[in-house]
Amino acid sequence: MITRIINEIIDFFELQDRVVPADLPGLKEALPEYFLEASRRGGMLLITDALNQLEDRDAEELQWFPARLPPNVQVVASCLPEGVSAQAVQTRGWRTLLIHPLDENSCCQIISECMKECSKSLSYSQMERIVNTPQVVNPLFLRTFVDEIKVHGKFETLDLRIAQCSHARDIPELFGLVLARIEGDLQRAVSSSVGPCLVLTYLARRGLTEGEMMGILGLSQVAWSELAIALADLLDSKSGFLNFTHDYVRQAVVTRYVTPATTTLHRKKLISYFRDMSVCARSCEELPFHLQQGAYFDELAACITNTTIFFMLVEEEKFDLYRYFRACSTQPTPAQRLVQRVRETCQGDFKKLHTAGKFLQDMAFYVEAEALLKESLAVTLLNFPATHPEVANSKDALGYLYRLQARFEKACPLYEDALQTRRREFGEESQEAAASMCNLAILYRKTGKYDKAEPLYVGSCAIRKKVLGIYYPETGMSENGLGCLYQDQGKDKQAEEHFLTALNIRERCNGPNHPDVAMTLTNLASLYLAKARYDESERLFTRALNIYENVFGENHPDVAHTLAYLAGVYVEKGRYLAAKPLFERAIAIKTTLLGQKHPEVAQSLSDFGVLYSRMRDYDSALSLYRQCLAIREEVLGMEHPDTAQSMNNVGAVLASKGDFTEAERMYLQALHITEAKFGKNHQNVCQSLLKLASLYQRQHRPASDIEPLYRRALDILRQQYGEVHPDYALCLNDLAVLKFNSGRAAEAEALYLQMLRVYEQLFPPREDQQMHPDLARAHKNVAAFYAAVGNVAEAQRHSTLAATA
């Protein structure tokens, strides 16, 4: 498609001196330049039909199409109203127009014009019979119907043929009649090949060339020509490959010809044909696909670990290769076979060792990936000086693997060395330096060194916007990283802005179903979860989970992370039974892939503990929280914010169980860590203060010990969120309770009413809607206060208001 568009522009504007790239990345890069050239030369209207019939999913997602059009360049495109292409069009914000069914006059006009093409006409009754067929409001049904009438050779049986076609319930059934007619028209020798030809087309991954079809069917050129002419309206050549002209043809073929027996028979023919072909892009495209579809897993494992085939697939069809690896449960595993074969055939080739190692890393085969990436680094050091950029690339790759495994002490020196090398070799504001800055920033953020991470994130983002522009994957990566950094620091507004920018960039660059898109969806959903925007969070997590499972399969770290996040949403929404199996599945995946002492395992244990705390199963919750704390103390250290969070969680459960002394020790230790890491005015400090205040109230400590904690928390919340925020209101309520219990009713009343005003601003009461539950709860608390001080009228008034929820 890209080549055809570029060639049309070259021909129309007489740009014959231009060279059209031969590779897909080159074509994608060149297309915007040709659009710009068309704009300079007066403009262009590009019309393209049936986007949904493009050859692969990436094409349908319009990943190849420029994100923005230059002046005087416009596009008119068509696609079905549902599906990948329609979703891509919607994502890009293109204006859409729905095409409505044909009316009677249009049907009559189309029939008359089509019949004139072959110098034929129909009687009034014949025309009426066709027009009165309900399905002809669909243009494809009508055109197919009329074409069948045009080729019908006997006037005496024309009415019968019209009746047969008019009884077709839908387009696939009409195409079934066309297929039956074709079989009857052809000579027996060729007629017997109609079904096999169409089944092969149905089974083939991309379609088949005419040469491949003749080879598999054993047809001569003469016989094939006769068959191809007969099927011309049903099969179309797209980039040299035969495919169905419409999905309705496929449905008709499935109904008429496809059975388990014919599928197995013709699948074996395809496997045999492509197995015997010399290894090339074409055989790599079809052979492993059919081995997987036919469940020939031993041969599939041998096929995809053939290094020639592997490196072709990893370059052109990486996501398909993921699926092939997942499908094989053979022993030794495909990962183990690949390591062995790469070592046997690629000794001394650091690039192939690196490529194979990165692929295995993506598949979460970390042991095998580390072996190859270490070998790649060793070979690189043998061939280049220690300060060479290739050495930096190898160190970066191995550092990334260690970072994924939370082996931060091994990752840090590799990242730092790589950054120094790239700055020296390429310059301070180079793309290469920006990539290293981003990698090191992520590592610093993961280890809580935010003061070191922020300048690296900001710097890398600025460089990429300057050198590459906004709509590039690398710029999206930097924006996403900044969002994560600000989220970790509690700067939610800044975090959301950067996540939304990153999501826009990544959808435009990669399409809506790419893992990078899922990553940003997950980050944004986590932010919304923390802000109690539960429905938005659930929607985004669910979309991200679907992307990850479609790309990586069901047992991958990214799937596990997203399962745990989605379970957390269910917990917050009170759907405990739905949350539990998601937590269990997430922990099982993470433990298997990452080991028992990984921070991600700890996080899922902690999240699972929240579920049991909400269910008041405190023994189970405490066990999970303590497992999480032990992992974080060992892996992240005693001064890490996540360790402090675990201490708060353990303290909360101990307080619920009545062990106040140990709970206080945990809270104070967490508060000390959090203040040392973030300063005294961070939201995490606020959480520790509130937990400590609540504990002191349960211990009946003097109000003079407790009130300063609430006042500090209110000051922090005011700075972070302002006074109109649910957390601020909740803190006012808790302080009001303290004042009342201390015998200071007037001060308590003022705080209760201030709390109520915050909730009324957050959730304004409306006559046509039920009162928000939080506002109703606030009225109940105020009513209880007035009842306690003997103000019956006010107590009754607020109770009545609360009852309207």
Buried (B, 14 or more C-beta within 10 A) or exposed (E): BBBEBBBBBBEEBEBEEBEEBEEEEEBBEBBBEBBBBBBEBEEBEBEBEEBBBBBEEBBBBBBBBBBEBBEBBEBEBBBEEEEBBBBBBEBBEEEEEEEEEBEEEBBBEBBEEBBEEEEEEBEEEBBEBBBEBEBBBBBBBBBBBBBBBEEBEEEEEBEEBBEBBBEBEBBBBBBBBBBEBBBEEBEEEBBEBBBBBBBBBBBBBBBBBBEBBBBBBEBEEEBBBBBBEBBEBBBBEBEEBBBBBBBBBBBBBBEBBBEEEBBEEBBEBBBEBBBEBEBEEBBBBBBBBBBBBBEBBEBBBBBBBBBEBBBBBBEEBEBBBBBBBBBBEBEEBBBBBBBEBBBEBBEEBBBBBBBBBBBBBBBBBBEBBBBBBBBBBEBBBEEBEEEBBBBBBBBBBBBBBBBBBBBBEEBBEBBBBBBBBBBEBBEEEBBBBBBBBBBBBBBBBBBBBBEBBBEBBBBBBEBBBEBBEBBBBBBBBBBBBBBBBBBBBBBBEBBBBBBBBBBBBBBBBBBBBBBBBBBBBBBBBBBBBBBEBBEBBBBBBBBBBEBBBEBBBEBBBBBBBBBBBBBBBBBBBEEBEBBBEBBBBBBBBBBEBBEEBBBBBBBBBBBBBBBBBBBEEBEBBBBBBBBBBBBBBEBBBEEBBBBBBBBBBBBBBBBBBEBBEEBBBBBBBBBBBBBEBBEEBBBBBBBBBBBBBBBBBEBEEEBEEBBEBBBBBBBBBEEBBEBEBBBBBBBBBBBBBBBBEBEBBEBBBBBBBBBBBBBBEBBEBEEEEEBBEBBBBBBBBBBBBBBEBEBEEBBEBBBEBBEEB
